[in-house]
Each structure stands twice: as structure tokens, then as C-alpha cells.
Amino acid sequence: MPFTWEGRDGDSQMTAGGPQYPIWFTNLIYHDTLYTLTYKWPGLNEHPCSRIPGFNLEALNEGFENARFVGRETLRRTPERHVNHWRVGVVVPVLPPGNYPRLPLALGDIYVDEKDRGTFWQVLQFGIQNLYDPELDEWLVMDTFEHRPGTVTLPQRCEPPR
């Protein structure tokens, strides 16, 4: 199913699926607020727009600052993509290394173009952000990637930021 990610001036909108697909949702960072709106999902009858204030592009990028380099890889697709594989995770509580119980909340594997770190070709997300999916995961695979500003719009059913 199609996946797009557009951004402009610190706002960002990721959309997966569409009206003709079994899944259709959008996640936005809009005026320092994170929104998620699921229009269609199998077995889901409620479709609220969830709003989390105080989350912006800077906070997202800070989350990536602690990403760990996994290694260089080749994504065997047409065309083959040479990438650097990075992993980022969120666990609570945040404690130093040692024998402490921790709860993983999210994990992301990001496959970034080896020659252009502004381009990612594949992402695997796992965690509570995917509560509607019984596997709690989400794969994104890019066929194309364009570096130009996009259009970010807040859906009408979402409450505007305050």
C-alpha cells in the first residue's frame, strides 16, 4: 500500500494506505503537537484524532541522537540499495547498564542511504505506537525519495493546537 512522508517548516505528515485500502492512517507533527488519526483499520470502529502536545520535529530528532549503528547492508530490491542500518529504542525506566528490569516501549530499525543520510529507504517500527496491529509492528519501504518541501495539513476532525 502507498506510504508518503511530507514535511515543511518543522511540520511533518506521514500517511499510509488510503480510502481504497484496508488500512488508512496519518501521523502528523503540526505546530509542536503530535497527532495520529486512523481512518480505517480492520476490526476498529472508533476513529478519534489523538493529540499529544509538546512533541515537535526537534524532539523526534533528539530521539534519534542515541541511535546505535548496526552495520552496512544491501537491501536486495530493484534497484539494490546500499544503506547504513541504525537502531533506536525507548525503554523505561532509563537506567545505567546492569541487571535492572526494563520495559521496551518502542524500537525502530532505520535503513539510511549510505551516500545521503537525508534519505531513508526502509523502516521497521515496533512498539506501543502500533497498538491496533496484533503484531505491534509496521514496515515502511520506499521506492522513491524526493527532497523537496511537501504539504502538511491538519485533518478537519483534529483539534487545532492551542
Secondary structure, 3 states (H helix, E strand, C coil): CCEEEEEECCEEEEEEECCCCCCEEEEEECCCEEEEEEEECCCCCCCCEEEEECCCHHHHHHHHCCCEEEEEEEECCCCCEEEEEEEEEEEECCCCCCCCCCEEEEEEEEEEECCCCCCEEEEEEEEHHHCCCCCCEEEEECCCCCCCCCCCCCCCCCCCCC
